[in-house]
Amino acid sequence: MAQTTTASTGATINICRFATHVAQGRWVSLFASLVIMAGVGSTYIFGIYSREIKSSLGYDQSTLNLLGFFKDLGANIGVLSGLIAEVTPTWFLLFIGSAMNFSGFFMIWLAVTGKIARPKVWQMCIYICLGANSQNFANTGVLVTCVTNFPENRGVLLGLLKGFSGLSGAIMTQIYLALYGNDPKSLILLVAWLPAAICLLFVYTIRVIKSVRQQNELKMLYKFLYISIALALFLMATTIAQKLVHFSQPANVASVAIVLCLLLLVPLSIAVKKELSLWRQTELPASPMQITVQEPPRLDHETDLQLRETPSCFGDICNKPTRGEDYTILQALVSLDMIILFISTMCGIGSSLTAVDNLGQIGESLGYQTKTVETFLSLVSIWNYLGRIFAGLVSEKLITKYKCPRPLMMTVVLFLSCIGYLLIAFPVHGSVYIASVIIGFSFGAQFPLLNAIISELFGLKHYATLFNVGQLASPLGSYILNVKVAGLLYDREALKGLKMKNMNRDSVKELTCIGPSCFRLSFVILACVSFFGAVVSIVLVMRTRDFYRGDIYKKFREEEKVVEEVEIDEGGGNTRENEG
């Protein structure tokens, strides 16, 4: 009896030790990171709940697009979260993000449902900017931690994480349909509590974990990638099926159950299985190991002087290094390459954001039902994911195999987006579906391309700052094209419709435009702006073609080789001393 009790106690202790090992493991941390990124889709489905904001608060299209601009502004300014991440742990960052997300969107829900007095427009702008900016806290905490935990596979890892964020809009749409049916006001409430709850659930799971690199890390990451592809295909099939066939509430619940299985159970089982394998290895008796003491490399006088004479961030602006070397912040900001990239990004992503933000009103003006508009947003989200994965993998393949400049891929994507805008400007039966696919794909493809081009041309030393500078082009382009172009032109067409009915603006609470002319001129302008951005990016292609013809990764391989040679020499010297 005592032996049975002892065995049972030992098994319980082993289970507790294994559970602790799993909770503290890198792979479970990666799983938690993927789930968090899958819940940051509040900005991608703005087109669904924006119509409810417009009708409940009596906004015109210009005011609604102003809200859309502040949403984009909040979603693309990550400097504050980056500075906080420098001095605080990851859990604090996630906690702040969850609090901001819930506060911002919950206040919007209270305003839309009439539970508080109607806020002023500037207050609504603050609410949505606050809620959207919470994504940067989640992104910073997740991306920085994962890159630190898996430094040698950061390319695949970042594509995987960004891919899940691209799917987040479609995932949240399916959860919304299962929980609330067709109630856009409840969608705002879901956007408020679900991402915040996910961050709080994994607040202590996402952290830097020091561990020895395993040989099959890349293979494991590809397993998660295959799961994300299966999830994207299922979401696309479900979205199409919901358009063709009426889905009852139980059917929506069943589809969400499959989504959650692919999002939670399958990745978690893979992570736990990997942690079990690592745990068993730690339980084996440790083999004798030789400890080699290495002295840090000594600097000669000339090297020491060179380090002391290294220019600061604000010095030596005109004496720029060659492409691929580490630029200072000011050197990069005044670089012609950065200016060209900023203009093409402002044109490309600014146009894409404008199109995505107005999809709800586009569907309404063309006579589509709310459920069909949700289909458009789901298609944008799914193809946003596919665009991110495709652009990252294909552009890398073109560079390594054919020496094609990565900005060439940006040019192709911008030309492709023009087709999507023209399909909305001159709609035919079913053209909005095709336009949603094209716009979603081109929208998603631009982000990994922008990130990669900045890191390749200007180095990694000040990459975090330069990346945020490049990202500022997005809300700037969105403000010009969304607020000053699309919003004003929509309201002008709506007022024309009222005038034809012998009515004026005071006669209606909500200014609504019906007909294909509502967005025709604005989307022709978007197509022209994207075409201009593509032409500008061709200039960057010509300027960087010689750089990409060389070996852009040679610098990193040489640094690794030098480190390996130093370690071998020092290790051999210490071994000989021990033998003597």
Secondary structure, DSSP 8 states (H G I E B T S, - for coil): -HHHHHHHHHHHHHHHHHHHHHHT-HHHHHHHHHHHHTT-TTTTTHHHHHHHHHHHHT--HHHHHHHHHHHHHHHH--HHHHHHHHHS-HHHHHHHHHHHHHHHHHHHHHHHTTSS----HHHHHHHHHHHHHHHHHHHHHHHHHHHHHSGGGHHHHHHHHHHHHHHHHHHHHHHHHHHHSS-HHHHHHHHHHHHHHHHHHTTTT-S-------TTHHHHHHHHHHHHHHHHHHHHHHHHHHHHS---HHHHHHHHHHHHIIIIIHHHHHHHHHHHHHHHHHHS----------------HHHHHHHHT---TTS-SSS---TTS---HHHHHT-HHHHHHHHHHHHHHHHHHHHHHTHHHHHHHTT--HHHHHHHHHHHHHHHHHHHHHHHHHHHHHHHHH---HHHHHHHHHHHHHHHHHHHHS--TTHHHHHHHHHHHHHHHHHHHHHHHHHHHH-STTHHHHHHHHHTHHHHHHIIIIIIIIIHHHHHHHHHHHHHTT--GGG-SS----SGGGTHHHHHHHHHHHHHHHHHHHHHHHHHHHHHHS-TTHHHHHHHHHHHHHHHHHHHHHHHHHH-
